[in-house]
Amino acid sequence: MKYEAIIGLEVHAQLLTESKIFCDCSTKFGAPPNTHVCPICLGMPGVLPVLNKRVVEFAMKMALATHCRINPFSVFARKNYFYPDLPKGYQISQYEYPLAEDGWVEIEVNGQKKRIGIIRIHMEEDAGKLIHDPYRPISYVDFNRTGVPLIEIVSKPDIRSPEEAVAYLKKLRTILRYLGICDGNMEEGSFRCDANISLRPIGSEKFGTKTELKNMNSFRHVQRALAYEIERQAAILDEGGTIVQETRLWDESKGITRSMRGKEEAHDYRYFPDPDLVPVEIDEAWIEEVRETLPELPDEKKERFITQYNLRSYDADVLTSSKELADYFEAVVKACNNPKLASSWVMSELLGKLHQDKKEITECPIPPERLGELIRLIADGTISGKIGKTVFEEMYDTGRAPSEIVKKKGLVQITDENVLREIAEKILAAHPKEVEQYKAGKEKLLGFFIGQMMKETKGKANPQLANKIFKELLRK
């Protein structure tokens, strides 16, 4: 590559308040069209918006969690533009005086950590939603989403690759979900982003002409759209052409971006302070009050998992990727007092099964206490790890307790040395050729003998004890 990508992201997160930002209408998703509306969110003449205090507190939480400076004075402004889903003809947002500025989050890509700066976090209202008729050239408008509270998180142009962009988005989404202020659902539009991207020759300090990308509703779409745009802009520059500043849409079906419109500048929106809303004033006492409500955040939890449970960095990263998963893991550890085995079983067996069934940890049919009970049965030698996997499958399918399954199916591990020695002697007597090969130096055949033991005992032999017995018998 002769060029360096310069990427900045504008992330919109829908806040989990019960009512909208300036009225009492419900924010619940999925209601029949145009049922969660009132004269205020529809922008009828003569109405007055009233700011929802919970919106400010949620925005402050995100600002504190991303190391931003919360401004003591912020102002709502009118962002003027026409679109059929914007009933007032303007959007109430913040412009010159945002809620918070100058923050950062840390990401990790290919083992390398990097800070991505945050220019600002501000509050605003959402627009409605257009539904396009697939058979006729008409569109319908649903105003239920109009006035739903958003925060916009604007990054600095610190991102240099599609992979870094996705890592940054995942980190923001994780923080929002830990705080409990946004569900992060990209398919429903409650977490979405626009990307600004330009290229410049490697070594140059001057920014190139940027394009804005929209219509990306998954991490995969973001990565593919940015990768395509890098290739498209590089090809134009290689041919001596110039990049046009514009807004482009990502077309997932074709795997390309296509031009939507010329890029608007701030002056095109004719921002001015909203005359119906007073400035927001925040003192230190309010900031500290909100700070006291912050939970343990992902980075802090990850470091604690590494030190407290002696986990690898990768394992701790996976287990803290959501608050629900981290809580589940800790409940398993509490039940079995074996962090290493708990980590292994949660990450391999449990997450593998959930991924296969396209389920979240919140939909897991196995309570953490029962997974902890299964791990205890393995750790104390009651059952083997192999039998444990069979028990796990039945626990997942039926919800029954592991001890109940083990007892009913007679799966208790054989740990009587005399019983296993007698079986081992019969196996060696039945395989003289393999015994001679083992004695001649083919020591890998030990695994063959243990396999025969497992076959004979239907997997119930204690593998460590079987290993010890075979080695003793083969030395004689």
C-alpha positions, 0 to 999 in steps of 0.5 A, a space after each residue: 500500500 502506498 496510502 494510509 487510511 484515515 478513518 473517523 467514526 460517528 456512532 449513534 447509541 439509542 439510550 434505554 430510557 422508558 420515555 423519549 428525550 423531550 416528551 412522555 411517549 414510550 421508546 419501546 421498540 416494535 409497537 404498531 407504526 405511529 402509536 408512540 407519538 404525541 404533538 411534541 415529538 410530531 413537532 406540532 405548532 405551539 408545543 414545548 419540549 421538556 428535557 428528560 433528566 435521565 437522558 443527561 445522566 446516561 450521557 454523563 455515564 458514557 462520558 465518564 466511562 470514556 475519560 471525557 471532560 463533562 462541560 459545565 454548560 451545554 446547549 441544544 441546537 436546531 439542525 435544519 434539514 428536510 427529510 420525510 421522516 423528520 416532522 419538524 423540519 429540524 433535529 434537536 441536537 448539540 453543536 457548539 456546546 456539546 455535553 462532553 469532549 476530549 476522551 479516549 478508549 483503548 483497543 487491541 488489534 493483533 496484540 497491539 494496544 492503541 488509544 482512539 481519541 473521542 472528540 465529543 459526546 453530545 445528546 440529540 433526538 432520533 428521526 423517524 423511519 421510512 419503510 419502502 414498499 417493495 412492489 410500488 414506488 411509494 414509502 411509508 413513514 413510522 414516527 415511533 422512533 422520532 424523539 427517541 434519545 441518542 448520544 452521538 460519539 465522534 471519534 478523532 481520525 485516529 483509526 488506520 484500518 477496518 480492523 481497528 474500526 471494528 475493534 473500536 466499535 466493539 469496545 464502545 458497544 461493550 461499554 454501553 452495555 456494561 453501563 446498561 444505557 444501550 442494548 447495542 442492537 445493530 439490527 434494530 438500529 439502536 447502535 449504528 455508525 457512519 464512517 468518514 474515510 480518506 487516504 493520504 500518501 504514507 509519510 504525508 501529514 496532510 489529510 486527503 478528501 474524505 467520503 462518508 459511509 452510511 447504511 452499515 448495520 453490522 460489524 461485518 458490514 463496517 469492515 467490508 465497506 471500509 475495505 472496499 472504499 480504501 481500494 476504490 479511493 486508491 485506484 482513483 488516486 493511482 490513475 491520477 483522479 481526484 476523490 469527490 467529497 460525498 456521502 456513499 451508501 454500502 450495498 451489501 448485496 453487491 459488496 460495493 459503495 455507491 454515491 448517495 449525495 454531496 457531503 453536507 457541511 455544518 453551515 448547510 444545516 444552519 445550526 442555531 440554539 433552540 429557543 425552547 430549551 434552556 442550557 444544561 448546567 452540570 456542577 461537580 456534585 452531579 458529576 460525582 453523583 453519577 460517577 458513584 453509579 458506574 459499574 466495574 467497566 470492561 478493562 477494569 474487569 479484564 485486569 481483575 480476572 487476569 490477576 484474581 483468577 490467573 487467566 490468560 489475557 485472551 481468555 479474560 478478554 473473551 470472558 469480559 466481552 459482555 457483563 452477562 458473560 462475566 457474571 456467569 463465569 464468576 458464578 461458575 467459579 463461585 460454585 466450583 472454586 476452580 477458575 482454570 476449569 471454569 474458564 475452559 468449560 465456559 469458553 469451549 463447551 458452553 460458548 461453542 454450543 451457544 454459538 452453534 444454536 445462535 443464542 446469547 449467554 442470557 438464553 443459556 439453559 444451564 444455570 451457572 451453579 449446575 455447570 460449577 457442579 459438573 466441574 466439581 464432579 470432574 475435579 474430584 474424580 467422580 467422572 472423567 472429563 470425557 464423560 463430563 462432555 456427555 453429561 454436559 450435552 444432556 444438561 444442555 438439552 434437558 436442564 437436569 442436574 449433573 449429579 442426577 444424570 451421573 447417578 441415573 446412567 451409572 457414569 461414576 468414574 472407576 477409581 479402584 486400582 485393583 479393578 483397573 489393574 485386572 482389566 489392564 492385565 487382560 488387555 496386555 495379554 490380548 495384545 502381545 505384539 503391541 507390548 513388544 513394540 512398546 518395549 522396543 521403544 514405540 512408547 506412543 502405544 501407551 495411548 492405544 492401551 489406555 484407549 482399550 481400557 476406556 473401551 472396556 470400561 465405557 469411558 469410566 476408567 480414571 485416565 490418570 490411574 490407568 496411565 500409571 497402571 499400564 506404565 508399571 505393568 509394561 516395565 515388568 
